[in-house]
Amino acid sequence: MRKIILLVVLFTLTGCSVLIASQMMGNASNETTLKRETARSIGKGISPDQVKISNIDRGAYNVSWVAKTPKGKFSCSADDMVHRVNCLK
Protein backbone atom coordinates (compact mmCIF):
# COMPACT_ATOMS: atom_id res chain seq x y z
CA MET A 1 0.00 0.00 0.00
CA ARG A 2 2.86 2.36 0.82
CA LYS A 3 4.37 1.86 -2.66
CA ILE A 4 1.07 2.69 -4.30
CA ILE A 5 0.73 5.92 -2.31
CA LEU A 6 4.31 6.90 -3.20
CA LEU A 7 3.63 6.25 -6.89
CA VAL A 8 0.45 8.35 -6.79
CA VAL A 9 2.31 11.23 -5.13
CA LEU A 10 5.18 10.93 -7.62
CA PHE A 11 2.84 10.98 -10.65
CA THR A 12 0.90 13.91 -9.20
CA LEU A 13 4.06 15.97 -8.68
CA THR A 14 5.36 15.07 -12.14
CA GLY A 15 2.06 16.10 -13.72
CA CYS A 16 2.10 19.43 -11.88
CA SER A 17 5.66 20.09 -13.04
CA VAL A 18 4.72 19.42 -16.65
CA LEU A 19 1.73 21.77 -16.44
CA ILE A 20 3.80 24.56 -14.92
CA ALA A 21 6.52 24.14 -17.55
CA SER A 22 4.00 24.18 -20.40
CA GLN A 23 2.43 27.38 -19.02
CA MET A 24 5.83 29.03 -18.85
CA MET A 25 6.65 28.01 -22.42
CA GLY A 26 3.22 29.18 -23.58
CA ASN A 27 4.32 32.71 -22.81
CA ALA A 28 6.80 32.49 -25.69
CA SER A 29 3.92 32.48 -28.15
CA ASN A 30 2.06 35.51 -26.85
CA GLU A 31 0.58 37.96 -29.35
CA THR A 32 3.39 40.50 -28.98
CA THR A 33 6.02 37.87 -29.76
CA LEU A 34 4.01 36.53 -32.70
CA LYS A 35 3.70 40.03 -34.17
CA ARG A 36 7.43 40.68 -33.81
CA GLU A 37 8.48 37.32 -35.27
CA THR A 38 5.96 37.59 -38.12
CA ALA A 39 7.36 40.99 -39.09
CA ARG A 40 10.89 39.61 -38.87
CA SER A 41 9.99 36.56 -40.98
CA ILE A 42 8.15 38.49 -43.70
CA GLY A 43 10.61 41.38 -43.75
CA LYS A 44 10.03 43.88 -46.56
CA GLY A 45 9.74 46.85 -44.20
CA ILE A 46 6.86 45.53 -42.07
CA SER A 47 6.88 46.55 -38.42
CA PRO A 48 5.22 44.54 -35.62
CA ASP A 49 2.66 47.35 -35.22
CA GLN A 50 1.41 46.65 -38.75
CA VAL A 51 0.72 42.95 -38.03
CA LYS A 52 -2.69 41.73 -36.87
CA ILE A 53 -2.72 38.21 -35.41
CA SER A 54 -5.70 35.84 -35.36
CA ASN A 55 -6.51 32.11 -35.15
CA ILE A 56 -3.66 31.24 -32.78
CA ASP A 57 -3.41 27.46 -32.38
CA ARG A 58 -0.92 26.31 -29.76
CA GLY A 59 0.15 22.68 -29.88
CA ALA A 60 2.53 20.78 -27.63
CA TYR A 61 5.51 21.40 -29.90
CA ASN A 62 4.39 24.16 -32.26
CA VAL A 63 2.17 27.17 -32.74
CA SER A 64 0.35 28.40 -35.85
CA TRP A 65 -1.50 31.64 -36.57
CA VAL A 66 -2.84 33.89 -39.29
CA ALA A 67 -1.23 37.30 -39.80
CA LYS A 68 -2.72 40.20 -41.73
CA THR A 69 -0.24 42.82 -42.87
CA PRO A 70 -0.12 45.64 -45.46
CA LYS A 71 1.65 43.09 -47.72
CA GLY A 72 -1.24 40.60 -47.48
CA LYS A 73 -2.51 37.69 -45.40
CA PHE A 74 -0.03 35.05 -44.23
CA SER A 75 -0.36 31.62 -42.67
CA CYS A 76 2.45 31.28 -40.14
CA SER A 77 3.84 28.52 -37.95
CA ALA A 78 6.77 28.05 -35.60
CA ASP A 79 8.19 25.77 -32.96
CA ASP A 80 6.82 26.08 -29.43
CA MET A 81 9.41 28.71 -28.49
CA VAL A 82 8.77 30.72 -31.69
CA HIS A 83 12.34 30.35 -32.91
CA ARG A 84 11.79 28.88 -36.37
CA VAL A 85 9.05 30.96 -37.98
CA ASN A 86 7.67 30.20 -41.43
CA CYS A 87 5.06 32.48 -43.01
CA LEU A 88 3.43 31.74 -46.36
CA LYS A 89 1.24 34.14 -48.30
N, C-alpha and C positions, 0 to 999 in steps of 0.2 A: 504494500500500500504506500509506503514511504517513497519508493521509486516512482510510482505513478504520480504522486503529488509533485515530486521534483521535476518530472518531465512536463507536467502541466505548467508549472511556474516558468520553466525554461522556455517553453514554446510561447507563453504569453509575453515574456520579456523580449524575446526575439521578434515577435510580431509587432510590438510597440516600437522597437528600434527601427524596423523597416518602415513603418508608417511615418515616424519622425523624419527619417532620412529622405523619404520620398516627398514630404512636404517642403523640406529645405531645398531639394533640387527643383521642385516645382516653381520656386521663385525665379529660377533662371529664365523661365519662359513667360515672364510677365509681359504685359502689353508694351511697356516702355522698351524693354530689351528687344522684343520682336520688331518694333518700329525701327530701332537703330540698326539691327542686323539686316532687316529687309533693305533699308536704304543703302547699307554698305554692299550688300549682295548685288543689287540692281545697278548701283553706281549712277552714271550719267547725270550727275548734279542734283540728285534727289536728296532732300534732307529728311530726317526722321519726322519732323513736323508735317511734312507733306504726305505721310503714309497713314492710311486708315486701315486698321486691322479688324477682321471679323472671322467667324467660324473657327475659332481656336479649338483644336482637338489634341489633347495631351495623352500620349500613350506612355507605356512603361519605359520605353527607350527612345522615343521620338516625339516630336510635336509638329503639327501642320496647321496652316492658317491661310486665309485669303487676304491679300493686300491690295488696296486700291491706291493708286498714285497718279500724278499728272501724266505719267508715261503709259498708263493702262492698268489693267487688273492682272494680278499675278497669283499663282498658286505656289505657296512656299512650304518647305519642310526643312527640318533640322534634327540633329540628335537631341537628346534630352537636356543637354547643357547649352544648346543653341550655339554650338561651335561650327558645325558644318552646315551652312545654310545654302539651300538650292531654291531659287525662284524661277518659275517658268511662266511666260506670258500666255 
